[in-house]
Every structure is written in C-alpha cells, then in structure tokens.
Amino acid sequence: MKAKLIASLLAASAFLFWVVPAEAGTWWNPDWAYRKQITVDTTPTGANLTSDVQPGVVLVRLHTGNFSYFLDVGANGKDLRFIAGDDKTPLKFHVERFDPINEMGLIWVQLPDVKANDKTQTFYMYYGNQSAKAAGDPAGTFPDTTVLVDHFDNDGGMPKDATAYGNNVTASTAEVLSASLSGQGAALKFNQGMTIPASPSLQFSGQNGWTFSIWAQADKTMKSGPILRVGDAGAANVKLALSDAKPSVAFKDASGRNREVTSANALQPETRHHLAVVGQGSEVTLYVDGEAAGSVSATLPELQGPVVIGHGDGSRGGFVGGVDELRLSNVAFSADALRFIVKGEGPGGKLLVYGEDGKKDAEESGESSYFMVTLHNVTLDGWVVIFVLAIMAAISWVVMISKGLVIQRTSKENQLFQRKFLALQGESIDKLDNDDEGLDDPEDSDVMLAFGGDANDFKSSNIYRLYHVGITELHKRMAHSVGAEAADLTLSPQAVDAIRVTMDGAMIRESQRINSQMVLLTIAISGGPFLGLLGTVVGVMITFAAIAASGDVNVNSIAPGIAAALVATVAGLAVAIPALFGYNYLSTRIKEISADMRVFIDEFVAKIAEMHS
C-alpha cells in the first residue's frame, strides 16, 4: 500500500511540475478585445432536457443585468462573433436587434449539438473590434427544415422571414407591438391579421410530419378567435385558435373528417404563452409552454397554401392580443426541442447562464501567459533541478500523509488503551494482555499500521506494546519466584527496576519507530531551497553567457532568462514550505506521544510495585 501511495504522489507531482496548464484562456482572435462566456444549462434547473437537441437555436438576451459594455460593441453589433466552447469553431448567428442607447441586444445563435441534462456546455460571445464587418447569417442560423421564422420586426416595411426561404408577409393590417417577447411583435385586434402567401417551401406532408409554433399573449377580454392558420381556407388546413380562452387545434384529416383537440386549461390573460402544434405519424399534439396539452389520433393531411396570422380575411371575431416568433418546420419537433425553445426564449427562462466578461491580455490572448512564457524559457539544467525537486516534494508528501495517519491512529488507540488500563483498579494487571493478536510486528510498515487492525486490539498503540513488554517481563520474574517456592508472589526492588529498564528500552525503540522517515522532511526543508538556488545560479550564468555571445544587451534579452532561472528557486520553496509546516506539526504530535509513553511507564511500574513488592 505504501508503494502505491508513493507512486500516486510521484505521478501527481510530475503532473504539477511538467504539464503546462491547458490554455483555458486561449483567445479565438486577438483582434477582438473582449468576450463573454455563456453556459447552456439543460439540467432540471435550466431547460430540463431528457434527450439531446440537434441543432438548438438559442436567443441571447443582453441587458444591463448581464452585460455592461454596450458602448464597446460596434454599431448594430457588427463586431459580435459567437464561438463554440473549444474557442475555435465559429457558430452561425444573426442579430435581431442591438440598441446600445436603451442597452438591449437580441441575438439568435445556432448550437449544433445540445446535450441533455448537462450544464458544462459553453460558448463565447466576442466583441470589441470596431474595424470588423457584420458577419451575421440569418439564413444559416436556423436549420434547413425550418421553412419560416418571423420575428415580426417590421422597421421600414412588412415583417420578413429570417430563413433563406423568403416566406415574407405580403399583406398586414396588424399594428406594431413595441414591447414584445423579443424586440418587436405584432398586435392584433379583432379583424386584423397578416398573410404569408403560398410557396413551394410551405408544403407540409403527413409522411414527414410538421411543427407550427408561435408565442401569443391574449388580451384580458379575449375568449375565442383564430391565432394561426396553415393551409388554404377552402382545403386542408390546420387552425390554432382560442376556444373559451383555451388553446385548441382544429383540422381535417386525410380522409376529410373534422378533428379537434383542446387544452384543458385556459390561458392566463396578458401573459405570454408558447403554443405549438406537432403532427407526427398518426397523431396531432397540442403543446402549451413546452408541455403536451392534448392529442388526437388522425391521418395527417397534406398541407399547402398560405399562412394566416390572426384574421386575415378582415372579418370580425379575430384574436385580440400580441404574437411573436412564428416558426414553421417541415419535421416534427420532440417535446424536448419545444421545451428547449420555451426555456430559452420565454420570460424568466434559465437555459442560458451568463458569465463574466473577459478582456484580452497576455493570459487570455493567443499568446501564452507570463507564467507559461517563463516555463518555456527554462533551460535543460533548470528542468533537471525541477525534476529532482518534484521527486523530493512527492517523497515529503508521502511521509507527511503516511506519518500523519499513523500518528492519528496511534493517538486514538493510546487513549483507548489508557482508559481501559486505568479502569482495571484492583483487577489483575495482565488482564489486557493478548499474546495472539495484541502485538503488531514492529517491522510492519507505517501505512499498513495506519489502515489495518481493530482498534479494540490496540494494534497501533505503542503504549500497549510497552505494556506487553512489561507484562512479559513481569511474568518472567514471577516464574522465578514460584520456581524458588517463595512464600508469596513478590518482586524485589531489583526486579522492579529490571522491568522499568526493559520498558525504557522498548520506549526508545518505539520512539525510533515513530520518528522514522522524519529526516526526509528535514532534507526537503533544508535541501529544497538550496537545490532551487543552484538551479537559479546556473540559469543566470547561462543567460549572461548567451548575452555575452550575442552582444545584445537590453532588458528584453535579459529578463526572460532571469525569470526562467528563478523558477527553480520557486520550485525549491514550494518543496520546503509545506515540508516545514508538516514537520513542525508532526514533531509536536510525536512529542505528545513520547510524553504519554513516559507517563505510562511510571504508572505501570508504580502499579506493579504496589501489588507485588
């Protein structure tokens, strides 16, 4: 066991001294001055995903609560870049809105692979490069299976599709909703609505399935009315509406039969809710805020034709409220994918955890940190000294740990034995002696002693071993008395002194045993700094020799070599300081144990003198 412990600590020391820390602070591009780390939390405290989402599109919301450097970002967020956790792979994104005056930013970022029940996945937002050009890719942010994404931002015209399919709104009577879920939204009142014309990409087959989703906020007076219709009004279509304030989906299946599914719960008025309809296989499911609210079995119809938000025909009785983030896909989303959307986009979502902002410097730039630069300049002779010091450090830690365990176990069992010895009172003094199990081989290793044995057998108690030696010697003296046919079992003063001398000798052996290997700590304390100094002196000599050979005398040529030479001294101190603290602590504990042994010998001899003199 001791050999394994030594090997483990040697390996750990070698790792600490030889392995240069991975450049966790590596910087994607030194032209960017700042970055912010963002973590994706899919555990129950975040999105609570039970399966992976591939890909996942997240909404990065910047505000004064999580970002304080709007003025360091280029106009309209032109210098924003999003990089994967490896700090190498660019991520597709597009800026929906970036307003430094009102301190608000909305950016959509595609994460190729989001792991379930994980909160170690991170990515970075880089900024702070005024010369950079905008690199947003709205068409590439969402996957090809998403055929329509409408943020309802209509600055200067009709709302436009964010995907590459260009399914833009061509007719709208809706009003602008300035304070919506993300940026602007659309406000609908009774007969107001928007229409997106039919296109080849707006065809949805029952074979592949489909997903239609939208964020809706109903007015407090709103009870019933259409929210979204996909498909021609006179042919097959799917209509999402409110029915007595409850979300419902109505459609005709492939056989022409009317089907409908309604949520059991009404929507809370003036509160944003995510509504989604998923057609997959032979089932249509209604989701409210990422959770299934009802389903109906049906043969999915083939859908084609326009998309209507609100009441596109201008008649009364339409939806009253606000809508935002319309998304249509020609594949069926899983429940986890919808939950991912809700937790990432909805109010109070905890999907993204925003870290601190970092500034590019020597540690976080593409260059190495000062410490790593110094390590790279260490010469071969310096590494030899550091390697020797690493071995010394490993040995000293082995000694401190193993000796600490031995002392702890010894003190505990000494106290236990002393309590039992004092409790003997008038009983036979040799009652606690156990020839078979009580005495360990003094040559057993310290580590085996620390971990093995039963405390009740006092296997680690050096006071018990003194007691055993005293009892053994007492029995020998008693045997001589009986052999001489003495009148009673008495001991002469000389016999008592002989027992004390024997126990004193055993105490010296026990002291040697418990102090063994402590000399290795003194070697580390005194030798570590000197070895480090040796490495430093040699390193400085080599540095000045190199300067003399090159003839280049300036601080830039001297400083790296001197700094690298000092690493050996630092390593020597790193060996000596822990060893010094450990040695002082262990020495104090050993002195306490030695005092307990001396006191016990006096008590033992006094006891046998009273009983047998």
C-alpha positions in Angstrom: 0.0 0.0 0.0 2.8 2.4 0.8 4.4 1.7 -2.6 1.1 2.5 -4.3 0.8 5.8 -2.3 4.3 6.8 -3.3 3.6 6.0 -6.9 0.4 8.1 -6.9 2.0 11.1 -5.4 5.0 10.9 -7.7 2.7 10.9 -10.6 0.8 13.9 -9.2 4.0 15.8 -8.6 5.3 15.1 -12.1 2.0 16.3 -13.5 2.1 19.5 -11.5 5.7 20.3 -12.4 5.8 19.1 -16.0 2.4 19.5 -17.5 1.9 23.1 -18.7 -1.7 24.0 -17.9 -4.0 23.9 -20.9 -4.7 27.3 -22.3 -8.1 27.7 -20.9 -7.7 31.3 -21.5 -6.9 30.9 -25.3 -8.4 33.7 -27.4 -10.2 33.0 -30.6 -8.9 36.1 -32.4 -6.6 38.7 -30.9 -8.3 41.4 -32.9 -11.3 41.2 -30.6 -10.7 42.8 -27.2 -13.5 41.3 -25.1 -15.6 38.2 -24.7 -18.4 36.8 -22.5 -18.8 33.2 -21.6 -22.3 31.8 -21.8 -23.2 28.4 -20.4 -26.1 26.2 -21.6 -27.9 24.6 -18.7 -30.1 21.6 -19.7 -30.4 20.2 -16.2 -33.6 20.4 -14.2 -32.6 23.8 -13.0 -32.4 25.0 -16.6 -34.2 23.6 -19.7 -34.7 20.1 -18.1 -33.9 18.1 -21.2 -34.0 14.3 -21.2 -32.7 14.0 -24.8 -30.3 15.8 -27.0 -31.4 18.6 -29.3 -29.7 18.9 -32.7 -29.4 21.6 -33.6 -30.7 24.1 -31.0 -31.2 27.8 -31.7 -30.9 30.0 -28.6 -31.8 33.6 -28.0 -29.0 35.6 -26.4 -30.6 38.4 -24.5 -28.3 41.2 -23.5 -29.4 43.8 -21.0 -28.0 45.8 -18.1 -28.4 42.9 -15.8 -26.0 40.6 -17.6 -24.0 42.9 -19.9 -22.4 46.3 -19.1 -20.4 47.0 -22.2 -22.8 48.1 -24.9 -20.6 51.0 -25.9 -17.7 48.7 -26.6 -19.7 46.9 -29.3 -19.6 48.1 -32.8 -22.6 49.8 -34.5 -25.6 47.4 -34.8 -23.5 44.7 -33.2 -21.3 44.4 -36.3 -18.3 43.0 -34.4 -20.3 40.4 -32.5 -19.0 36.8 -33.0 -20.0 33.6 -31.4 -17.5 30.8 -30.9 -18.1 27.3 -29.6 -16.6 26.1 -26.2 -13.4 24.9 -27.9 -12.7 28.6 -28.6 -12.1 27.7 -32.2 -15.4 26.9 -34.0 -17.5 29.8 -35.2 -21.2 29.5 -34.6 -23.9 30.7 -37.0 -25.9 33.7 -35.7 -27.8 36.8 -36.6 -28.6 40.0 -34.7 -32.3 40.7 -34.4 -31.8 43.9 -32.5 -28.8 45.7 -30.9 -29.6 49.0 -29.2 -26.7 50.5 -27.1 -28.8 53.5 -26.2 -31.5 51.5 -24.5 -28.9 48.8 -23.6 -30.6 45.9 -25.2 -29.5 43.2 -27.5 -31.2 40.2 -29.1 -29.0 37.7 -31.0 -30.0 34.2 -32.3 -27.3 31.6 -32.2 -27.3 28.1 -33.5 -25.7 25.4 -31.3 -25.1 22.3 -33.4 -25.5 19.8 -30.6 -27.1 20.5 -27.2 -26.6 17.7 -24.7 -29.3 16.7 -22.3 -29.0 17.1 -18.5 -25.8 19.0 -18.8 -24.5 22.3 -17.7 -20.9 22.2 -18.9 -21.5 23.2 -22.5 -20.3 26.7 -23.1 -19.8 29.2 -25.9 -18.3 32.6 -26.2 -19.6 36.0 -27.4 -16.7 38.1 -28.7 -16.9 41.9 -29.2 -14.7 44.9 -29.2 -13.3 45.2 -32.7 -14.5 48.4 -34.3 -12.9 47.6 -37.7 -14.8 44.3 -38.0 -17.6 43.9 -40.6 -21.0 42.4 -39.8 -20.9 38.6 -40.1 -24.5 37.6 -39.1 -26.1 34.8 -41.1 -29.8 34.9 -40.7 -30.4 32.3 -43.4 -28.0 29.9 -41.9 -28.9 30.3 -38.2 -32.0 28.1 -38.4 -31.8 24.5 -39.9 -33.0 23.8 -43.4 -36.0 22.0 -42.0 -37.3 25.3 -40.6 -39.1 27.0 -43.5 -40.4 30.1 -41.8 -39.2 32.2 -38.9 -40.8 35.6 -38.4 -39.5 37.9 -35.6 -42.2 40.4 -36.6 -39.6 43.2 -36.8 -41.2 45.5 -39.5 -39.0 48.5 -39.3 -39.4 50.1 -42.7 -41.8 47.6 -44.2 -43.5 44.2 -43.8 -42.1 41.6 -41.4 -39.6 39.4 -43.2 -38.8 35.7 -43.0 -35.4 35.2 -41.2 -34.7 31.9 -43.1 -33.4 31.5 -46.6 -36.8 30.6 -48.0 -38.1 34.1 -48.1 -41.6 33.5 -46.9 -42.3 37.1 -46.1 -45.6 38.8 -45.0 -47.2 40.4 -48.1 -50.4 41.8 -46.5 -50.8 43.1 -43.0 -53.3 45.1 -41.0 -51.6 44.3 -37.7 -50.1 47.0 -35.5 -46.5 47.1 -34.2 -46.1 45.7 -30.7 -43.0 47.6 -29.5 -42.6 45.7 -26.2 -42.9 42.0 -27.1 -41.2 38.8 -26.2 -38.1 39.6 -28.2 -37.9 43.1 -29.8 -41.0 43.9 -31.7 -44.1 41.8 -32.1 -47.4 42.1 -33.8 -50.6 43.5 -32.1 -53.9 42.0 -33.4 -57.4 43.4 -32.8 -60.5 41.5 -34.0 -60.3 41.8 -37.8 -56.5 42.5 -38.0 -54.1 39.9 -39.3 -51.2 39.1 -41.6 -50.9 36.8 -44.6 -47.9 34.9 -46.0 -48.6 33.6 -49.5 -48.2 30.0 -50.5 -44.8 28.9 -51.8 -43.1 25.6 -52.7 -41.4 25.6 -49.2 -44.8 26.0 -47.4 -45.9 22.4 -48.2 -46.1 20.0 -45.3 -46.5 16.3 -45.8 -48.1 13.9 -43.5 -45.3 11.5 -44.0 -42.5 13.7 -42.7 -44.6 15.5 -40.1 -44.6 19.2 -39.2 -44.4 21.7 -36.3 -46.1 25.1 -36.1 -45.4 27.3 -33.1 -46.0 30.9 -32.0 -45.8 33.0 -28.9 -49.2 34.5 -28.0 -50.4 36.9 -25.4 -54.2 37.2 -25.2 -56.0 40.3 -24.1 -57.9 40.0 -20.8 -61.1 40.3 -22.7 -60.2 37.7 -25.3 -62.1 34.5 -25.2 -62.2 33.0 -28.7 -60.6 33.6 -32.0 -58.1 32.3 -34.6 -54.4 32.8 -33.9 -52.7 30.9 -36.8 -53.9 29.0 -39.8 -51.6 27.0 -42.1 -53.1 25.9 -45.4 -55.8 27.1 -47.7 -59.1 28.0 -46.0 -61.1 26.1 -48.6 -59.0 23.0 -48.5 -56.9 21.1 -45.9 -55.6 23.4 -43.2 -54.6 23.4 -39.5 -56.0 26.2 -37.4 -54.7 27.2 -34.0 -57.2 29.3 -32.0 -58.6 30.1 -28.6 -61.9 28.5 -27.6 -63.3 30.0 -24.5 -59.8 31.1 -23.6 -58.4 27.6 -24.1 -56.0 26.8 -26.8 -57.4 24.4 -29.5 -56.4 22.9 -32.8 -58.9 22.1 -35.5 -58.1 20.4 -38.8 -59.4 17.9 -41.4 -57.5 14.6 -41.6 -56.5 13.0 -44.8 -59.9 11.3 -45.1 -61.7 14.7 -44.7 -63.0 14.1 -41.2 -63.0 17.0 -38.8 -60.6 16.7 -35.9 -60.1 18.9 -32.9 -58.1 18.9 -29.6 -58.5 21.4 -26.9 -56.4 22.1 -23.8 -58.0 21.5 -20.5 -56.6 24.8 -19.1 -57.3 28.3 -20.2 -54.5 30.7 -21.0 -53.7 33.3 -18.3 -54.6 36.6 -19.9 -51.9 39.2 -20.6 -49.2 36.6 -20.2 -47.0 35.3 -23.0 -47.5 31.6 -23.8 -45.8 29.4 -26.3 -48.3 27.4 -28.4 -47.2 24.6 -30.7 -48.9 22.0 -32.9 -47.0 18.9 -33.8 -48.1 16.4 -36.4 -46.2 13.1 -36.4 -47.2 9.7 -37.6 -50.9 9.3 -36.9 -51.2 11.8 -34.1 -51.5 15.6 -33.7 -50.4 17.0 -30.4 -51.1 20.5 -28.9 -48.3 21.8 -26.7 -48.7 24.8 -24.3 -45.5 26.2 -22.9 -43.5 23.2 -23.9 -45.8 20.6 -22.3 -48.3 18.4 -24.1 -51.9 19.7 -23.5 -53.8 17.2 -25.6 -53.6 15.0 -28.7 -55.8 13.3 -31.2 -55.2 10.3 -33.5 -55.6 11.2 -37.1 -54.1 10.6 -40.6 -52.1 13.7 -41.2 -53.3 15.8 -44.1 -51.1 17.2 -46.8 -50.9 21.0 -46.2 -50.2 23.7 -48.7 -51.2 27.2 -49.3 -50.9 30.5 -47.3 -50.2 31.1 -43.7 -52.5 33.5 -41.9 -51.9 35.1 -38.5 -55.0 36.4 -36.8 -58.0 37.1 -39.0 -56.6 37.6 -42.5 -60.0 37.9 -44.2 -60.8 41.2 -42.3 -63.9 39.8 -40.6 -64.8 40.5 -37.0 -64.2 38.0 -34.2 -60.4 37.5 -34.6 -57.8 37.2 -32.0 -57.1 40.1 -29.7 -53.6 40.3 -28.3 -50.0 40.1 -29.3 -48.0 37.5 -31.2 -44.3 37.0 -31.7 -41.7 34.4 -33.0 -43.7 32.4 -35.6 -41.8 29.3 -36.6 -42.9 26.6 -39.1 -40.9 23.4 -39.7 -41.5 20.5 -42.1 -40.4 18.0 -39.4 -42.0 17.0 -36.1 -40.2 18.5 -33.1 -39.7 16.4 -30.0 -41.1 17.5 -26.6 -37.5 18.3 -25.5 -37.0 20.5 -28.6 -40.1 22.5 -27.7 -39.1 22.7 -24.1 -35.7 24.0 -25.2 -37.4 26.8 -27.2 -39.7 27.7 -24.3 -36.9 27.8 -21.7 -34.6 29.6 -24.0 -36.9 32.3 -25.3 -39.7 32.6 -22.7 -39.8 35.1 -19.8 -37.7 34.0 -16.9 -36.0 31.3 -18.9 -32.9 29.7 -17.3 -31.5 27.9 -20.2 -28.5 30.3 -20.6 -26.3 31.4 -17.8 -24.2 34.5 -18.5 -20.7 34.6 -17.1 -18.3 37.4 -16.5 -16.8 39.5 -19.3 -13.1 38.9 -20.0 -10.5 41.2 -21.5 -7.8 40.2 -23.9 -4.5 40.2 -22.2 -1.4 38.0 -22.0 -3.3 35.3 -20.2 -6.4 35.3 -22.5 -4.9 36.2 -25.8 -3.5 33.9 -28.4 -0.1 34.2 -26.6 0.8 32.2 -23.5 0.5 33.7 -20.1 3.5 35.2 -18.4 4.0 32.1 -16.3 3.9 29.8 -19.3 6.3 32.0 -21.3 8.6 31.8 -18.3 8.3 28.0 -18.2 9.1 27.8 -21.9 12.4 29.7 -21.3 13.6 27.3 -18.6 16.8 25.6 -19.7 17.6 21.9 -19.6 19.7 22.2 -16.4 16.7 24.1 -14.8 14.3 21.3 -15.7 16.7 18.7 -14.2 16.7 20.6 -10.9 13.0 21.0 -11.0 12.6 17.3 -11.7 14.7 16.4 -8.6 12.7 18.8 -6.6 9.5 17.2 -7.8 10.7 13.9 -6.5 11.6 15.4 -3.2 8.2 17.0 -3.0 6.5 13.7 -3.7 8.5 11.9 -1.0 7.9 14.6 1.6 4.1 14.5 0.9 4.2 10.7 1.2 5.9 11.0 4.5 3.6 13.7 5.8 0.4 11.9 4.8 1.5 8.4 6.0 3.1 9.7 9.2 0.0 11.8 9.9 -2.2 8.8 9.5 0.0 6.7 11.8 0.1 9.4 14.5 -3.6 9.9 14.3 -4.3 6.2 14.7 -1.7 5.8 17.4 -3.0 8.6 19.5 -6.6 7.4 19.2 -5.7 3.8 20.3 -3.3 5.1 23.0 -6.1 7.0 24.6 -8.4 4.0 24.4 -5.9 1.7 26.0 -5.1 4.1 28.7 -8.7 4.4 29.7 -9.0 0.6 29.9 -5.8 0.4 31.9 -6.9 3.0 34.4 -10.2 1.2 34.8 -8.5 -2.0 36.0 -8.5 -0.8 39.6 -7.9 -3.9 41.7 -8.1 -6.4 38.9 -5.2 -8.4 37.6 -2.7 -6.1 35.9 -2.2 -8.5 33.0 -5.9 -8.7 32.1 -5.5 -6.6 28.9 -2.5 -8.6 27.5 -3.2 -10.5 24.3 -0.3 -12.5 23.1 -2.0 -13.7 19.9 -3.5 -10.5 18.5 -2.4 -7.6 20.6 1.1 -7.0 19.4 2.0 -6.0 15.8 5.3 -6.8 14.3 7.4 -3.7 14.9 8.7 -4.0 11.4 5.3 -3.5 9.9 5.1 -0.5 7.6 3.6 2.7 8.9 0.9 2.8 6.2 -0.2 -0.8 6.9 -0.4 0.1 10.6 -2.5 3.2 9.9 -5.1 1.4 7.8 -5.2 -2.1 9.3 -6.3 -3.7 12.6 -9.1 -3.4 15.0 -8.9 -0.5 17.5 -10.1 -2.8 20.3 -6.9 -4.9 19.8 -4.7 -1.8 20.2 -2.7 -2.9 17.1 -1.4 0.6 16.5 -0.9 1.6 20.2 2.7 1.9 21.1 1.7 2.2 24.8 0.1 -1.2 24.5 3.3 -2.6 23.1 5.1 -1.1 26.1 2.5 -2.7 28.4 3.0 -6.1 26.6 6.8 -5.9 27.2 6.2 -5.0 30.8 3.7 -7.9 31.3 6.1 -10.3 29.6 8.9 -9.3 31.9 6.7 -9.4 34.9 5.6 -13.0 34.1 9.3 -14.0 33.8 10.1 -12.5 37.2 7.0 -14.3 38.7 8.1 -17.6 37.3 11.4 -17.3 39.0 9.7 -16.6 42.3 7.4 -19.6 42.0 10.3 -21.8 41.0 12.1 -20.8 44.1 8.9 -21.8 46.1 8.6 -18.3 47.5 6.0 -17.8 50.2 4.2 -15.3 48.1 4.4 -13.7 44.7 6.6 -10.8 45.4 9.1 -8.8 43.4 12.3 -7.5 44.8 13.3 -3.8 44.1 15.9 -5.1 41.7 13.2 -7.0 39.8 11.0 -3.8 39.6 14.0 -1.8 38.3 14.7 -4.5 35.7 11.1 -4.3 34.4 11.5 -0.4 34.2 14.8 -0.8 32.3 13.2 -3.2 29.9 10.2 -0.9 29.3 12.6 2.1 28.8 14.4 0.2 26.1 11.2 -0.7 24.4 10.1 3.0 24.6 13.4 4.0 22.9 12.6 1.6 20.1 9.1 2.9 19.8 10.4 6.5 19.6 12.8 5.5 16.9 10.0 3.8 15.1 7.6 6.7 15.2 10.3 9.2 14.3 11.4 7.1 11.3 11.5 8.9 7.9 11.1 12.3 9.6 14.7 13.0 8.4 13.3 13.1 4.9 11.3 16.1 5.8 14.3 17.9 7.2 16.2 17.1 4.0 13.3 18.7 2.0 13.2 21.7 4.3 16.9 22.4 4.1 17.9 20.9 0.8 14.9 22.2 -1.4 15.8 25.9 -1.3 19.5 25.2 -1.9 18.8 23.0 -4.9 16.5 25.7 -6.2 19.2 28.3 -5.7 21.6 26.1 -7.5 19.3 25.9 -10.5 18.8 29.7 -10.4 22.5 30.4 -10.3 23.2 28.1 -13.2 20.4 29.6 -15.2 21.6 33.1 -14.6 25.1 32.0 -15.6 23.8 30.6 -18.9 21.7 33.7 -19.5 24.7 36.1 -19.1 26.9 33.7 -21.2 24.3 33.8 -24.0 24.1 37.6 -23.8 27.9 37.9 -24.0 28.0 35.6 -27.0 25.2 37.5 -28.9 26.3 41.0 -27.8 22.7 42.0 -27.4 22.5 43.8 -24.1 18.9 45.0 -23.4 16.2 44.2 -20.9 14.2 42.2 -23.4 17.1 39.7 -23.8 17.9 39.5 -20.1 14.5 39.4 -18.5 13.2 36.1 -19.9 16.3 34.2 -18.9 16.4 35.6 -15.4 12.7 35.0 -14.9 13.2 31.4 -16.1 16.1 30.9 -13.8 14.1 32.0 -10.8 11.6 29.2 -11.5 14.0 26.8 -9.8 14.0 28.8 -6.6 10.3 29.0 -6.6 10.2 25.2 -7.0 12.6 24.8 -4.1 10.5 27.0 -1.9 7.4 25.1 -3.0 9.0 21.9 -1.7 10.4 23.3 1.5 7.4 25.4 2.8 4.8 22.5 3.0 7.5 20.2 4.4 8.4 22.8 7.1 4.7 23.1 8.2 4.2 19.4 8.2 7.4 18.7 10.1 6.6 21.1 12.9 3.1 19.7 13.2 4.2 16.1 13.2 7.1 16.8 15.7 4.6 18.3 18.1 2.3 15.3 17.9 5.3 12.9 18.3 6.4 14.7 21.4 3.0 14.3 22.9 3.0 10.5 22.2 6.5 10.2 23.7 5.4 12.0 26.9 2.4 9.7 27.1 4.7 6.7 26.9 7.0 8.0 29.7 4.0 8.7 31.9 2.6 5.2 31.3 5.9 3.5 32.2 5.9 5.4 35.5 2.2 4.4 36.2 2.8 0.8 35.2 5.9 0.4 37.4 4.2 2.1 40.3 1.2 -0.3 39.9 3.3 -3.5 40.0 5.4 -2.1 42.8 2.2 -1.6 44.9 0.9 -5.1 44.0 4.0 -7.2 44.2 6.7 -5.5 46.3 
